[in-house]
Amino acid sequence: MYETFYNFRERPFNLTPDPRYLFLSQRHREALAHLLYGIRQRCGFVLLTGEVGTGKTTLCRALIKSLDPDTEIALILNPNLSAVELLQTVNREFGLPGMSESRKALVDELNAHLLARRSAGKNLVLLVDEAQNLPPSVLEELRLLSNIETETEKLLQIVLVGQPELNDLLALKDLRQLDQRMAVRYHLAPLNLKETAEYIGHRLHVASESPRVAFSRPAVHRLYAFSRGAPRLINVGADRALLIGFTRGCRRVTHRIVGLALREIRPPRRTDRHRLMTAIAGGCAAALALAGLTFAIRPDARRAAFETAFALRDRGTLARHGGEVRKVRIVTPTSFTVVPESDLPLTRSPELLFTRLAAQDTGHAWASAVNALLRRWNAKMISGADVGYDVLIAADEAGLRCTRWEGDLLGLTKINLPALVEIEIKDAGTRYVTLVGYDERGFLTNLDAETRVPVDTLRPLWTGSAYVFWKNHENLEGNLEDGSRGPAVLWLKNALTRLGFYKGAPTQEYDAQLHEAVAALQAAHGLTPDGIVGSQTKMLLYSALESYPTPHLMAKP
């Protein structure tokens, strides 16, 4: 519909898994390398997991194109089969009759074929997509197929691709033998913000050598906040945004156009798996919250019990009721104890904080971080789904401005405002943490009220992006710079006078002396000393002046 308007050969954000549009992020390159290694080294079982829409099926199609001519592959896309039906399908995919209803006959037929093809120098691969839908009996049948081998190597390489629920399935006691045979494992995490921008640009240029459309940076950020880095959701949002841009005759997709598109799209919801885990956690908490006597237990058992209690508390299942101090029964396999919840010790390990954060639902973790920042401003809490997981909308709903910070991590301490920082956790993807305090020992975060995170611990995880909320108390619109005139310039001169940077006359003209004073203020706080009062300099001024109610990272001397 909009292809001619934007000079596209085809729609760039189709949902079909077309290998031509494969965008190889660092994670996708690693995933493809793991798959190829497992197949070429004849490792037997290879496992690839990833959340819905992260590009697993597209990656599998790229894998098929990457295999050498001596590799023959059977692809099963619909695994809702019985054990016998699976064997019949596998045999037919390899060009065998697969007509028998006898399991033994089918296995014998496949075994003979594998031996013959191995003698011809061939490597046979069975790839099963959506493997989380396989019943345990069929997974066990796959394990038995892997027993077809010579004295030195496996004759059939089996690649299982599925959602994270597949890991839960393999963790079942009855499937422990299969789980132990997974020689190569990889979890495909979503894209980060930078990769999301690259992904959008990549698909535009595959669809056209010279596309007549571009996505603004705020538009990309809004798509990322909605999709949380899942390519399928990026495609859904970007396609709808292009359609709205076409109807309005716009060749630049803006933050507003994306917002209009997302209103027509259902926001991401928690999966059934997450709801199930929350229900289980709630049931465990109810069982734990029983009053009773205190028994002595071994120190190592007590530590293990505390860690269990922490995990539940982090999910919000051990909340207080009003001012009442609850007592929590902590159970271990050999003993239990009952202590006031307030006596539960806080962890002193920053690394453990990030491990817990990685285990949380992405949407829940995002909302917790944003609401921690809103609390510092005494603003109303929000629901992530209500604002489309968009930090700009969250700030706007609270009557605040949001400025993206791209500088040194310690530079945030110079403006002295709480900030939402974007981090990347291996095998978990992008997460957000709110910095609420700082001293020479490190940052305090929304993850733990007492544990300091050293800068050297946080810096390797930081993506380079942070978001700072601030209030435009004086309603200063646009930049103040050379040539500006009016009451806003007079306010700026008075503000810099109070801060000790300006000693000239309080006029309404932006003169050279004011330019030098602004540049000196910026240099003193780690900003680019360009003498232009933009959003970062405005929030710095409001933070530095005591006359404006503003939360701070560090207490003022």
C-alpha positions, -999 to +999 in steps of 0.1 A: +000+000+000+028+025+009+056+008-010+057+033-039+055+064-016+086+053+003+104+038-028+102+002-014+103-029-036+083-046-008+072-039+028+103-039+049+086-051+081+068-082+071+064-109+098+075-138+076+109-152+085+128-141+053+166-148+056+173-119+033+162-096+062+183-114+088+200-089+110+229-104+127+233-086+160+262-097+183+238-122+199+225-136+166+261-140+154+269-159+186+238-180+183+245-189+147+281-198+156+269-221+184+245-239+160+271-244+133+297-256+158+273-282+173+264-295+138+299-296+123+315-311+154+287-338+155+279-330+191+245-348+191+221-324+208+221-286+203+196-263+222+186-228+211+160-209+233+147-174+231+116-154+240+087-150+215+096-129+185+134-127+190+142-142+156+147-178+163+129-191+132+146-166+109+179-176+124+171-213+117+165-205+080+198-186+078+214-217+094+200-239+067+215-216+040+249-216+059+253-254+059+277-270+034+265-294+007+275-325+027+249-317+053+214-330+048+186-315+071+151-325+081+130-296+093+100-301+116+080-269+121+049-284+137+060-307+165+025-315+178+030-351+170+029-385+187+061-405+190+053-427+160+041-397+139+074-379+147+094-409+134+073-411+103+078-374+097+116-376+102+119-405+078+099-387+051+119-355+055+150-376+048+134-391+017+124-424+032+089-440+029+081-437+066+048-456+061+051-482+089+030-479+121+057-499+139+082-479+159+109-506+155+104-507+117+107-469+115+138-468+136+154-496+116+146-478+084+162-445+097+192-463+112+201-480+078+197-446+061+220-428+086+247-455+082+245-453+044+247-415+043+276-415+067+295-439+045+289-413+017+304-386+038+271-369+047+261-353+080+224-356+088+206-330+110+171-329+125+159-294+133+128-291+154+113-256+158+088-247+186+101-277+205+086-264+238+053-279+224+067-314+224+053-338+250+078-355+273+072-389+256+083-374+222+113-357+237+123-391+251+119-406+217+144-380+203+168-390+231+166-426+219+172-415+183+205-399+195+217-434+205+222-442+168+259-437+166+292-453+157+320-459+181+334-424+175+305-400+165+268-394+164+251-402+132+222-378+137+226-342+150+194-329+167+188-292+170+159-282+194+146-246+190+120-232+214+109-207+239+123-206+275+096-230+286+117-257+268+143-253+296+116-259+322+105-290+303+140-304+302+144-298+339+118-324+346+131-354+365+120-378+338+139-359+312+172-355+331+190-379+307+180-358+277+189-326+295+224-339+302+229-347+265+226-310+255+261-305+244+256-270+231+232-244+245+225-208+237+198-184+248+189-157+222+183-124+241+163-094+226+181-065+209+193-035+229+184+001+219+214+006+196+208-027+179+171-018+175+181+014+156+205-007+134+178-033+128+153-008+116+179+008+093+189-026+080+154-036+070+147-003+053+178-007+031+171-043+022+137-032+010+151-003-010+185+009-021+174+045-015+144+045+009+125+078+011+118+076+048+137+077+081+128+071+117+138+098+142+158+089+173+128+094+196+107+073+173+132+044+175+133+048+213+096+046+215+095+014+193+122-001+215+103+007+247+072-009+232+090-040+218+116-044+245+140-054+217+118-083+202+122-081+164+087-093+158+071-065+178+095-040+162+082-051+129+045-048+140+051-013+154+073+000+125+049-013+098+019+004+114+040+036+118+049+036+081+012+032+072+002+062+094+031+082+080+019+074+045-017+085+052-003+118+065+022+123+037+052+122+060+086+108+050+100+111+085+085+088+112+084+107+144+078+099+181+042+111+177+036+089+146+049+058+164+027+067+194-004+068+172+006+035+157+011+019+191-024+030+203-038+006+177-015-023+188-021-043+220+008-037+244+030-066+254+014-088+281+029-111+307+031-146+294+012-175+309+046-187+322+052-155+341+017-156+356+022-192+366+056-184+383+040-154+401+012-177+413+036-203+425+057-176+443+025-162+460+016-197+472+050-203+486+049-169+504+015-178+519+030-211+532+061-193+545+042-166+564+032-187+593+039-177+629+057-202+652+086-209+674+123-201+665+146-231+661+183-230+656+196-242+623+230-246+607+245-213+593+248-227+558+211-238+559+201-204+573+219-186+544+202-208+519+168-201+536+175-163+535+183-165+498+149-182+492+132-154+512+151-127+493+138-142+460+102-141+472+106-106+487+120-093+454+088-105+437+068-085+462+052-115+478+065-107+514+051-072+516+041-057+550+005-052+559+002-016+570+024-010+600+022-046+612+055-065+614+050-099+598+069-130+609+082-153+582+088-190+586+120-199+566+121-235+557+150-256+546+151-294+537+162-302+573+148-275+596+130-242+598+131-209+618+107-180+623+120-145+624+106-110+620+107-100+584+125-069+593+154-090+606+161-106+572+196-095+563+202-075+532+227-088+506+260-071+503+268-085+468+260-061+439+265-090+415+236-109+431+214-079+427+219-081+389+214-118+389+180-113+406+172-085+381+179-108+352+155-134+366+126-108+368+100-103+341+112-076+318+081-054+321+080-057+358+116-048+361+111-018+338+081-005+358+100-010+392+129+011+379+107+039+365+084+041+395+115+043+418+125+074+398+090+088+400+089+083+437+120+105+441+099+133+424+069+125+446+050+117+414+022+092+408+032+056+401+024+042+367+017+008+350+042-001+323+014-014+300-005+019+304+024+039+290+035+014+264+067+008+284+078+043+271+099+063+295+091+096+277+054+090+282+059+080+318+077+113+325+050+133+306+022+117+326+040+129+358+044+165+345+081+160+341+106+163+313+129+134+303+163+140+288+185+112+274+220+114+289+249+102+268+281+108+286+304+093+312+286+074+340+302+096+367+290+126+347+256+119+362+270+128+396+279+162+383+243+171+375+234+155+408+200+141+397+186+105+400+187+087+367+173+057+349+203+038+334+201+011+307+222-019+313+229-051+294+229-084+313+243-115+295+216-140+285+189-117+298+191-087+275+183-050+284+173-040+318+169-007+336+182+004+370+175+037+388+204+054+405+190+070+436+222+079+456+259+081+453+291+085+474+327+073+470+316+037+476+293+037+446+257+041+436+226+032+455+199+017+432+162+008+433+173-029+436+184-025+472+182+004+496+215-003+513+238-021+489+263+002+471+271-008+435+307+003+427+312+023+395+336-003+382+309-030+386+281-010+369+302+005+341+307-028+321+270-034+321+260+001+311+250+006+274+259+042+275+223+055+277+206+070+307+174+090+312+171+119+336+137+133+348+135+170+356+110+197+361+109+228+339+100+251+368+103+284+348+088+269+316+119+278+296+112+267+260+138+262+233+175+270+237+189+302+252+220+313+232+237+342+216+211+366+203+183+355+227+164+383+245+137+386+271+127+376+307+142+341+303+176+356+297+172+379+328+163+348+349+194+330+336+217+359+345+202+361+380+205+323+384+242+323+374+248+353+396+235+333+426+258+304+416+288+326+413+294+323+375+280+357+363+291+391+376+276+414+349+245+435+346+211+419+350+198+427+315+176+408+291+202+404+264+223+372+258+257+388+256+293+375+254+297+378+292+267+355+297+280+331+271+312+328+290+294+323+323+272+295+308+303+278+293+320+280+327+290+264+345+289+236+319+326+229+321+325+227+359+298+200+357+312+179+329+289+192+301+301+204+267+310+241+272+292+255+242+275+284+260+241+272+248+214+265+274+197+234+263+178+207+282+209+193+301+220+228+312+185+237+323+182+206+345+216+214+359+206+249+368+174+237+385+194+211+404+221+235+415+197+263+427+183+257+462+150+275+455+136+246+434+124+214+450+146+188+433+158+153+444+195+147+443+220+118+440+242+134+466+234+155+496+245+191+491+272+204+515 
